[in-house]
Amino acid sequence: WRIPIDISDLSGNLGIPEIAALITQAQDVDGELFPFDNAMYVPAGNLFGILARPMPSLIFFQGTHRDFSYDADVIYHEMTHAVVGSVVDGVGLNFSHRDTQGLHQFSRAMNEAYADFFATVQTDDPVMGEYAMGGPGMSPRDLSDRPRNGCPSRLMNEEHYDSAPYSQALWEIRETLDAESFE
């Protein structure tokens, strides 16, 4: 997939709702389609009012440097999101939550941690997305990084980053124990 706006020209870290709003505002239906560095699992329904899907779908974008559908890690990662979405449907994994500490993304981070871990287990390689995220300004996630990202001092309320303490701990346990037994 490509999208009708050039995200690379925009400053800041846009989330899916902001990107969806920009896509909705794009007027030229015959205009250029731009690359987007991402992939996603989309449950059935209407995503932010712009992407209606009659069934759950895996979407792989053509990125600025690489096509994300060519990376097995990314495919395994998104497929794990689909499985998690089927198993815990309705629990709110795609939403922020509020508690006495404030707004947090812990459920989303846990979903990302499972997706990263199971993708790396499938390839027996702790580095997630080295092909798709190998372009300039991008970095694959390495579950074997040491020292391991600790919590709570290293959390920044972004689900991919905040998933690291859990996914890295899972990989460290896998390295320590017999991998097949652990999995």
N, C-alpha and C positions, 0 to 999 in steps of 0.2 A: 504494500500500500504506500501511497504518497498522499500528502495533504495539500490543500489549496493556499497555504500561507507559508512564508519562509521563516520558520522558527529560529534559524541560525542568525537572522538579522535582529532579533529581539533581545534586549538585555534582561537579565534577571533569570531566576529559576521558575519557570511557569509550571504549574500543575495541570493535570488533565482538565479540570473545570475551566481554567483560564484559556487553555488551548481550544477546548470545545467552543467557548464563546467566540473566539477569533475565527474559527472555522465557520460557525454559524453566520458571522458577519461578512464572510468572503462573498463578494457579489458576482465575480466573473466566473460563471460555470464552465466556460471554455478556456479559462486561463491556465497558466502553468501549474503543474503539481510539483511540490518540493519534497526532498527527502526528509526523513524524521528518524532520529536515532532511538528506536524503541521497538518493543514487541509487547503484546498484551493478550491476556485472556479476558474475553468479554462474555459475561453471562447473557442468557437470552433476555430480551427486553429492549428498553430504550436507554442508551447511555448518554446522559446529559442532554437529552433532547435532540441529538444529532446523528446518532448511530443506532438505528433500529435493527436488531438481529432477531430473527424468528427462532434461532437455536443458539446454544453456547458456541463461541467461536474463538479460535486462536488467530491473532492478527500479527503478521510480521511485516514491518516497514522496510522499505529500501532506505538505508541510512545514507548519511553524507559521504561515507567512505566504504561501507560494506552493506550487503543485503543481509538483514538479520535472520532470514530463513535459511541461510547457509551454515549457521552455527548450531551444531547438535546440542550444545549446552543450553542455548536459548530455547530451543524446541523442548527439551526435557524440563526446563524451568517453567515455561508457560503451561506445559501439560500438567505439571504438579499443581499449579494454580487451579487448573480445571478440576483435578481430583479433589483438592481441598474445598473448592467451591461446591462440589457435589456432596461431599461428606458433611460439611458444616454449614450448609445453606441456611441463610436467614440469621446467622449469628452476628453479622455486621463486620466481617473482616475487611471490608473496603471503606470503612468510615473511621473518623477520629472519635475518640472517647474522652470524657471529662471525669476527673476524680478530684480528690482534695489537693493533688499536686498540680492540677491544671489540665490543659488539653494534651493528649498524647496519641501516638500512633502504634501502640504496642501490639494490637491485634494484627495490624498491617505488617509490622516488622516480623512478627512470628510467621505469618504467611510467606513473607519473602525469605526468611531463614530456612523454612522447610523446602521451598522451591530451589534455593541455591544448594542446599545440602543434597537433596535427591538428584539434582542435575549432576553434581560433581561425583556422586556415588556411581551414577550410570557410566561415566567416562573414566572412573578411577583416577581423577585428576582434581586437585583441590582448587584449581583456578577456573572460575566461572566466567565464560564469555570472552575468552582471549581473542577469538577471531572477530566477532561482531564489535567488540569494544576496544579493538586494537588501533583505532584511528587517533589522530592528534586530539589532545584534550580529553580523551576518554581513558578510563582505566578499568580493566577487569577486576572482579572481586576475588581475592585469594583467601580461601578459608584456612590456609596453613600459616598465614601471617603471624609473626610473633614480635613483640608481645601482643597477646590477644587483646582486642578492644574490650575495655572493661565498662561495666555499668555501675552506677549511673553517670559517672563523670564524663563519659565519652558520648552520651546520647545527645542528638541534636534535633529530634522530632522529624526525621526524614526516614521513611520505612526501610529503604535499602541500606542506608548507613546504620540505622539502629538495629538491623537484623544481625549484624556482625557478632556481637557477644554470644548469641545463641548458636548461629551456624558454625562459627569458629570453634566453640566448645564441642559441638557434635563431631566436627572433623578431628579435633584433638583426641576425643575419646575413641573414635574409629581408628586413629593411628596407634593408639596405645593397646587396644584390644584386637582380637581377631576380627577383621572387617566383616566377614560373612556372618559371624555370630552376632556381632553388634547390630548390623542392619536387620 
